[in-house]
Amino acid sequence: MPLNRRVNRLLALIALVVVSVFIVRKINHSGTQQVSQQQQQEESLRPTDPKHPGSSPPSPNPLLQEVGEPDGILTHVGDTDRPRANATLLSLVRNSELRGIVRTMQDIERTFNSKFNYPWTFFNDEPFTEEFKRRTQAMTKAPCRYELIPKEHWETPPWINKDIVAVSGQILVEDDIMYAKQQSYHKMCRWNSGMFYKHPALKDVRWYWRIEPNTRYYCSIDYDVFRYMEDNDKTYGYVINIYDAPQSIRTLWPTTMEFVAQHPEYVNPNNALQWLTDSEIRPDHNAIANGYSTCHFWSNFEIGDMNFFRSDAYDKYFEYLDHAGGFFYERWGDAPVHSIGLGLFLDKSKIHWFKDIGYLHMPYYNCPASKKCSGCHAGRFTDAGYLNRENCIDNFFKYVHSD
């Protein structure tokens, strides 16, 4: 959109809602003095003892080499001396997605859960149908729970201004942002960002594996992934690391820096700030997102410790973001929100790449070279060649690590 048209839209928005914290924030962060202060703040947050191979070339694709089980303590089927973890397979899914979740459950049960029998917990903002319950329970010998999301966890919070949502939504449409005006998608992103771990059904559960309908799993997993995380002092596991659409999160990083300025005590000394703020590979992304590289863990697959998300650092961070309004005024996704929280408040050595798990969420793959995999071409990231530049895994290798 031409600059003068965008300025006119923003001026119209200010006239529509004079007192708007969201708009004030966008204006405040546009000045060079504020940008300079933000850069100084980011510099002060960098790890105190980083091993920063900043000049390293892109890494060879590790998925093209033979990939085995991860190093460390592993629990296999038959290791009866090791109790199961306190964990669940978690899925936010609609009744209309029954066919897709059944297909994915087939993969999960075949590759992993028929061996370890972890319970499934399904969430929906509407009651599940009896057909949904019957067909999903038929896919597993493990117990299934069907939970309704409380309205106060799902509905748009009262501090969100609907007039701003309408105008800012049109700006997102003109920026070609997917789901720009689909309010259910904005609600889903907010719930996955900071509400899921507050559900009463999960209050006594520590670990979760997020499962989405219509995702595919290609490799036999013969060790307990939850025990692996717990026994090897890991907090978060991912498979795909990509860039986000910067137009959807223009104020996420400035808002994050506001929170960090108020709570510097939450920043972990061994953080992943350099990964979060890189401007070398995609400088356009960093510029549009006001200092954020937009690299993130694609959270449709994640294995995580809910104790991290329940921590004061992350939970207060989410509450700050929630009141800023960007889940509805922009399209802040749970993937960048989780990733920024992890990158700032967690010791980066506690993040694990499950490179041995073959996975597809269209249009991106994680495909290892392994005899335990079938139907997945080793090293493939996407079938659409133009999307290969969306892969951010080299950036993670460059600034952080991978085990």
Buried (B, 14 or more C-beta within 10 A) or exposed (E): EEEEEEEEBBEEBBEBBEEBBBBEBBEEBEEEEBBEBBEEBBEEBBBEEBEEEEEEEEEEBBBEEEBEBBEBEBBEEEEEEBEEBEBBBBBBBBBEBBEBBBBBBBBBBEBBBEBBEBBBBBBBBEEBBEEBBEBBBEBBEBEBEBBBBEEEBBBBEEEBBEEBBEBBBBBBEBBEBEBBBEEEBBBBBBBBBBBBBBBEBBEEBBBBBBBBBBBBBBBBBBBBBBBBBBBBEBBBBBBBBBBBBBBBBBBBBBBBBBBBEEBEEBBBEBBBBBBBBBEEBBEEBBEBBBBBBBBBBBBBBBBBBBEBBBBEBBBBBBEBBBEBBBBBBBBBBBBBBBBBBBBBBBBBBBBBBBBBBBBBBEEBBBBBBBEBBEEBEBBBBBEEEEEEEBBBBBBBBBBBEEE
